[in-house]
Amino acid sequence: MKRILVTGGAGFLGSHLCERLVASGSDVLCVDNFFTGNKENIKHLLGHPHFELMRHDVTFPLYVEVDEIYNLACPASPVHYQFDPVQTTKTSVHGAINMLGLAKRVKAKILQASTSEVYGDPEVQPQSEAYWGRVNPIGIRSCYDEGKRCAETLFFDYWRQHHLRIKVARIFNTYGEDAAR
Ligand SMILES: NC(=O)c1ccc[n+]([C@@H]2O[C@H](COP(=O)([O-])OP(=O)(O)OC[C@H]3O[C@@H](n4cnc5c(N)ncnc54)[C@H](O)[C@@H]3O)[C@@H](O)[C@H]2O)c1
């Protein structure tokens, strides 16, 4: 049975991912500091023998044994990520460093939930992966956009330098029901 860590697992996307992974027969460790997520999103999974919840902030190191990591922890909506912009950048950058360090130690595969915001305010529509974006490092959205860009840099450098098995998914705006509907 695969042991899978989902950071931000009590959030909107993370709770659906936890649900899917538990249903597919994996052992899921959901880590969240409940800044924007809440237990309501995962209440249907609490008590499941293959689901575990841990309150933890990814800006601090985490020592667990897992086979795969999905790094989703980060507030996603502007009102939330602009509430404490320094913490937002720390969550993306320190969070990526801590999760990549963990992946390196335990030789886990790791996925980063990145964003279409890495393209900034783009001049081309639609954006292709070859497009590097038109970005602003000093605006009020930069804590999110630049944090996610730096996280992507870290992921690709861990791949080149340490041969980590990485995936980076640039998610575009997503909507839907809460997992615990
Ligand atoms: N929803 C979208 O449209 C969208 C689009 C692009 C990218 N993304 C990315 O997908 C991921 C999930 O987005 P979402 O829509 O589910 O957002 P969300 O705010 O519902 O979930 C984020 C989760 O991360 C947790 N979190 C925040 N900071 C943390 C920290 N320091 N330590 C531990 N947990 C922390 C929150 O409590 C929450 O449960 C985010 O990384 C986001 O940037 C989402």
The ligand as an SDF file (V2000), in Angstrom:
LIG
                    3D

 44 48  0  0  0  0  0  0  0  0999 V2000
   -8.3610   26.4590   -6.7810 N   0  0  0  0  0  0  0  0  0  0  0  0
   -7.7550   26.9450   -7.8620 C   0  0  0  0  0  0  0  0  0  0  0  0
   -8.4040   27.4610   -8.7940 O   0  0  0  0  0  0  0  0  0  0  0  0
   -6.2540   26.8550   -7.9950 C   0  0  0  0  0  0  0  0  0  0  0  0
   -5.6610   27.3570   -9.1750 C   0  0  0  0  0  0  0  0  0  0  0  0
   -4.2790   27.2830   -9.3020 C   0  0  0  0  0  0  0  0  0  0  0  0
   -3.5130   26.7030   -8.3060 C   0  0  0  0  0  0  0  0  0  0  0  0
   -4.1110   26.2400   -7.1840 N   0  0  0  0  0  0  0  0  0  0  0  0
   -3.2440   25.6860   -6.1330 C   0  0  0  0  0  0  0  0  0  0  0  0
   -3.7810   24.4810   -5.6470 O   0  0  0  0  0  0  0  0  0  0  0  0
   -3.5230   24.3740   -4.2460 C   0  0  0  0  0  0  0  0  0  0  0  0
   -4.8280   24.1420   -3.5030 C   0  0  0  0  0  0  0  0  0  0  0  0
   -5.7180   25.2140   -3.7750 O   0  0  0  0  0  0  0  0  0  0  0  0
   -7.1980   25.2670   -3.1630 P   0  0  0  0  0  0  0  0  0  0  0  0
   -8.0700   25.9580   -4.1440 O   0  0  0  0  0  0  0  0  0  0  0  0
   -7.5740   23.9160   -2.6720 O   0  0  0  0  0  0  0  0  0  0  0  0
   -6.9580   26.2800   -1.9470 O   0  0  0  0  0  0  0  0  0  0  0  0
   -7.4170   26.1660   -0.4230 P   0  0  0  0  0  0  0  0  0  0  0  0
   -7.1210   27.5020    0.1860 O   0  0  0  0  0  0  0  0  0  0  0  0
   -8.8090   25.6520   -0.3300 O   0  0  0  0  0  0  0  0  0  0  0  0
   -6.4440   25.0520    0.1480 O   0  0  0  0  0  0  0  0  0  0  0  0
   -5.1370   25.3180    0.5700 C   0  0  0  0  0  0  0  0  0  0  0  0
   -4.8940   24.5220    1.8360 C   0  0  0  0  0  0  0  0  0  0  0  0
   -3.5490   24.7520    2.2730 O   0  0  0  0  0  0  0  0  0  0  0  0
   -3.5810   24.9650    3.6850 C   0  0  0  0  0  0  0  0  0  0  0  0
   -2.3940   25.7500    4.0460 N   0  0  0  0  0  0  0  0  0  0  0  0
   -2.1360   27.0500    3.7360 C   0  0  0  0  0  0  0  0  0  0  0  0
   -0.9570   27.4120    4.2270 N   0  0  0  0  0  0  0  0  0  0  0  0
   -0.4480   26.3090    4.8570 C   0  0  0  0  0  0  0  0  0  0  0  0
    0.7450   26.0670    5.5770 C   0  0  0  0  0  0  0  0  0  0  0  0
    1.6780   27.0210    5.7480 N   0  0  0  0  0  0  0  0  0  0  0  0
    0.9340   24.8260    6.0950 N   0  0  0  0  0  0  0  0  0  0  0  0
    0.0070   23.8540    5.9400 C   0  0  0  0  0  0  0  0  0  0  0  0
   -1.1500   24.0380    5.2820 N   0  0  0  0  0  0  0  0  0  0  0  0
   -1.3720   25.2580    4.7370 C   0  0  0  0  0  0  0  0  0  0  0  0
   -4.8860   25.6820    3.9460 C   0  0  0  0  0  0  0  0  0  0  0  0
   -5.3330   25.6160    5.2790 O   0  0  0  0  0  0  0  0  0  0  0  0
   -5.8250   24.9340    2.9810 C   0  0  0  0  0  0  0  0  0  0  0  0
   -6.3750   23.7980    3.5770 O   0  0  0  0  0  0  0  0  0  0  0  0
   -2.8110   25.6560   -3.8240 C   0  0  0  0  0  0  0  0  0  0  0  0
   -1.4230   25.4150   -3.7920 O   0  0  0  0  0  0  0  0  0  0  0  0
   -3.1450   26.6250   -4.9210 C   0  0  0  0  0  0  0  0  0  0  0  0
   -2.1530   27.5990   -5.0930 O   0  0  0  0  0  0  0  0  0  0  0  0
   -5.4640   26.3130   -7.0050 C   0  0  0  0  0  0  0  0  0  0  0  0
  1  2  1  0
  2  3  2  0
  2  4  1  0
  4  5  1  0
  4 44  2  0
  5  6  2  0
  6  7  1  0
  7  8  2  0
  8  9  1  0
  8 44  1  0
  9 10  1  0
  9 42  1  0
 10 11  1  0
 11 12  1  0
 11 40  1  0
 12 13  1  0
 13 14  1  0
 14 15  2  0
 14 16  1  0
 14 17  1  0
 17 18  1  0
 18 19  2  0
 18 20  1  0
 18 21  1  0
 21 22  1  0
 22 23  1  0
 23 24  1  0
 23 38  1  0
 24 25  1  0
 25 26  1  0
 25 36  1  0
 26 27  1  0
 26 35  1  0
 27 28  2  0
 28 29  1  0
 29 30  1  0
 29 35  2  0
 30 31  1  0
 30 32  2  0
 32 33  1  0
 33 34  2  0
 34 35  1  0
 36 37  1  0
 36 38  1  0
 38 39  1  0
 40 41  1  0
 40 42  1  0
 42 43  1  0
M  CHG  2   8   1  16  -1
M  END
$$$$
